[in-house]
Amino acid sequence: MHRRRLTSIAIALTALLATTGCGHDDSPGGHVVTSQHAISGGYVSSQDTAVVGIVSFSGGLGICSGSLIMPNLVLTARHCVAPVRNEVNGGVDCDLTYFGSNYSPGQLYVTTTTTLQQGGQYYHAAREIITPTSTAFCGNDVAMVVLDEPIYGDEATPLVPRVDSAIVVNAPFSAPGEEYYAVGYGVTADDKDDSGARRRRDDLNATCVESQCPTYFGMTDTEWLGDTGICSGDSGGPAIDLQDRVIGVVSRGGMNCSTPIYGSVHAWGDWIKETALHAAQLGGTTPPNWALGWPTDASYYAEIGMSCGSNGDCGGGLCIEGVCTRPCTELATCPTGYGCNGGRCALLPVGALCEDGSSCASGDCRDGVCTRPCDAATPCPSGYTCDGTCHLLPVGQACAAPTDCESGNCLDGRCTRACGAEAPCPAAFTCDAGAQACMLLGVGDMCGVDGDCRSGLCQDASYCTRYCASQAECPNGYACDTAVNRCLEIPVGGACAGLEGECGAGVCGADATCTRGCDDLAPCPTSYTCDQGLCAQIDVGAQCVDAAECSGGLCVGGACTRTCDAEYTCPDGYHCGGDGVCAKSTSGG
C-alpha cells in the first residue's frame, strides 16, 4: 500500500495556526497582524484533489491545507510544520515573531479527501520537512513536506507552481489585479467551527505583489496581498491562477477572514525548484519539467500539428498558417519531428540536398536529403515512409503492378512515388507535374544546348543525356561513364576478337568490330545501320538501281555506298569522296 489508514483520529476542526486577513493596528508603523485561516463565501470542492488536508499531532491536534506539486511533495505554510514563537497579542509582529524547530515528520499526515473524517480514511505520512534558512516569520512562511510514499494520478494530479513569473497587479490598491481562486480546509467564518471540508472561492483578485506592497502592512517582498475569504484552517493552502498554477501560499491576515497575505511562489521559485529536485531524487522519479527550467505557461505544453482556424482551436497553443503549434525555448523543447524556430515549434524541414547532417536543421541526412524524426503523431510528407525517421520511398525498380512497389505506384514499368520540393526525385528522374510522380529522364533526344533537355544535360550539342543512377540503368545503346557520371553512347567500330570486355559496354559483332544496341533514341553512327537491334556497318559495292536496295539507303553510280568521315573510313578499294560518301578508288589512286 502507498497510503496509511488512521482509524483512531478524532480530528479537531480547529486550525493549527489559524491565519488570515491582513489586519494591522492603527498606530503608525504597526506590525502586528492576527492569524486565522479558512475559505469564507466559497463552496465545497470535490474536484480540487491536489489541494490536500494536513493533519498534525505536534503541539496539539490541528489541521492545515497544502498543495500537492509532485506525487511526493506538498507545498504548505511553515507555521503548519513548526511552532511560532513570540506572538504579540495572538498575532504576528514581523520584528519579533519567529519560527521554532520543525515538528517531527512522523507526526504529520496528508489526505486528498474532500472531507476530513474521524476515522476509516487514508492518510499519507510525511518523510521529511524542508523550510527556509531564516527563522523570521514574515517572508519565510513557506514549507515543503516530502511524503513517505507518492500520491498517484488515480488519486490526484499534482498542481504546477508558477515559479517563473510574478502575479500581475498594474494598479496596486486602485484596481483589481490578476484573478485567482483559493482552496482550503478551513472554517467559513471566525465564529464558525466547520473546518475539515475542502472549499473553494473563485473570482478573487490580487491587491499588491512583492515589492509593490507597503512594509507597514507587516509584509516583505517575498509576499503578496490577496482579496478575501481565507479563514482558520486554510493556512498553507494555495492561491491558484486561471491556468491552475499555484501562485501563493496562505500565511496570515486580518480578522473576519479578510485580506490574506500569501507567500509568493514566484519569489520562492528557485528554492521550490531545488527542493523538487531533492524530492525527485528521494523518490527515484524524474523531476517535473517546471523544476528543470521549463516555463509553466500552459501554452508550452499544448498539443501541436492539428489543423486550425484560430488560436482557440489549439488548446492554449497557437494557430499559425492553419496548423496548431506552441511556443518553445532552448529548454522547453518541441516534440518529435519539430524544432524551435523563432520561438515557435515548427516541423523540421525535409528534402534539402545534403552530404551529412551538418547542413540539416534536424542534424539528420539520409538518402542524400535532409530528414527528421517521425511517428504516428508527426507523419512524413508525401513521397516518404516512416521507420523512425522520414525515409524517401525507393524509385526505379522494375514493376508490373502497384503491389510490386513499396510506394504502391508503378508507372511505365518502374516504381515511382510522389515528388515535390520536400521529396526531390533521385538522379536520372524528374518530377513530372502531370503525373505528380518521379519519371525517368529520357536519353537520346536531339539537342543543341542543355536547355533543350529535361535533364538539363545536352551531350556534345548532339543528344540529351542524364546522370547515372543505380536505380535507373542507362538505356539501350548507352553506358554510364563514371568519369562524368552520365549515360553516354557506347562507341562502335573498334576491331575485336570476341574476348570478354574488349568492347567495354558494347559487344563484338559478326564482322569482328565492336558494336552496340540501337533504336530510335540510340541511332547508329555514320556508316552504320541498325540491323536486328545492333549497329552493323553498311555494305559498300553491291549493285543497285535505287536506294531502297541498299542497307544504308544510298545508291550512287549503280552501287550501294555509305557516308564516311575521318573516324568512319571506307573499306579497302574505296575512298571518302568530297561529297562525304564512299566511292570506288581508281587505279593508282
Buried (B, 14 or more C-beta within 10 A) or exposed (E): EBBEEBEEBEBBBBBBBBBBBBBBBEEEEBBBBBBBBBBBBBEEBEEBBBBBBBBBBBBEBBBBBBBBBBBBBBBBBBBBBBBBEEBBEEBBBBBBBBBEEBBEBEBBBBBBBBBBEEEEBBBBBBBBBBBBEEBBBBBBBBBBBBBBBBBEEEBBBBBBBBBBBBBEBEEBEEEBBBBBBBBBBBBBBBEBEBBBBBBBBBEBBBBBBBEBBEEEBBBBBBBBBBBBBBBBBBBBBBBBBEEBBBBBBBBBBBBBBBBBBBBBBBBBBEBBBEBBEBBBEBBEEEBBBBBBEBBBBBBBBBBBBBEBEEBEEBBBBBBBEEBBBBBBEEEBBBBEBBBBBEEBBBBBBBBBEBEEBEEBBBBBBBBEBBBBBBEEEBBBBBBBBBEEBBBBBBBBBEBEEEEBBEBEBBBEEBBBBBBBEBBBBBBBBBBBEEBBBBBBBBBBBEBEEEEBBEBBBBBEEEBBBBBBBEBBEBBBBBBBBEEEEBBBBBBBBBEBEEEEEBBEBBBBBEEEBBBBBBEEBBBBBBBBBBBEEBBBBBBBEEEBEEEEEBBBBBBBEEBBBBBBEEEBBBBEEBBBBEEEBBBBEEEEE
